[in-house]
Amino acid sequence: MAELLNETEVGKALGVLTAWRLDDGALVREVELESFSQAIQVVNRVAEIAENDNHHPDIDIRWRTLTFRCTTHSANGLTQCDVSLAQEIDGVIEAMGGAG
């Protein structure tokens, strides 16, 4: 099982993941894309990464607004897997021209 991050490690992660916030023990990011189809393209790319990493975010889709929630359910909190996945999600969003 992945090891939980301590408060200092979570703080450092949030210092790097500037578009993310801590919400009820999870890293959360909301982003608005140009269109619904672009939002789905981001979801599809994140799904490929998540399958490859065997670590999956919760994703909420509201038209062209996506909310990503990263937490390690089996560890009951944040782990390095969540930080890494959040960084990969940021890369996808940046590549697709998303903001927010």
N, C-alpha and C positions, 0 to 999 in steps of 0.2 A: 504494500500500500504506500502511496506517496505521502511524504511528510508535510504536515501543516506548516505554513509560514508563520513566523512570529510577528508581533506588531511592527518591529523595526523593518523586517523584510517586506511587509505589506506597504509600509510607508515609502520604502525605496522603489518598490514596483509602481506605486501611484505617481512617484516623481518622474518616472520614465513614461508611463502610460497616461499622458496628460488629458486625453479625451475620455478617460474612464473615471468612474467613481466607485466607491465602496458602498454597497447597499445590502444590508442584512447578510453579511458574510460572503458576498459575491462581488466580482468585478462586473460592472455594468456600463455599457456604452450604447447610446442612441445615435443613429445617423440617418439623415434624409438624403436620398438619392434623387437623381433627375427624373426618374420615371419608375413605374412599377416593374417594368421588364428589367431595368438596370438593377433594381433591388433584388429581384429574383436571381439575376446573374451573380450578384455578390453572395447570396445564400447558397447557390449551387457551388461556387468556388470554395466557400467556407466549409461546406459539407464534404467536399473532396479532401480538404486538409484535415478535417476532424476524423474522417474515416481512416486516413493514413496515420494520424497520430493516435488513434483509438482514444480520443478525448473529445467530447462533444459539448458544445455550448447549448444553452436554451436560446431559442430565437423566436422573437415575436415580430410578425409582419403586419403592418398597418399601412396599406396602400404603398407608398414609396418610403415609409419610415420603418427602419429596422431597429430592434433592441436586442442586443447580445448580452447574455448573462453567463459568466464563466465561474464555476465553482466545481470542486471535486466532491461529488455526492458520496462516494465511498469513504472519503476521509472526513466528511462533514465540515468542509471549510475550504480555504484557499491553499493551493499548492503551487509549486513552480510550473506544473502542467498548465494551470490557468493563466499564469503570467505569459508563458510561451505562446499559448493559443491566442491570447489577447493581442500580442505583438503580431502574430500572423494575420489576425483579423484586420488590424490596422493597415498592414501591407496591402491586403486585398482592397480595402476601402480607398486607400490612397491611389492604387492603380486604377480604380474605377472612377476616380474623380469625386468621391463623396466628401461631404463636409458634415460638421456637427458633432 
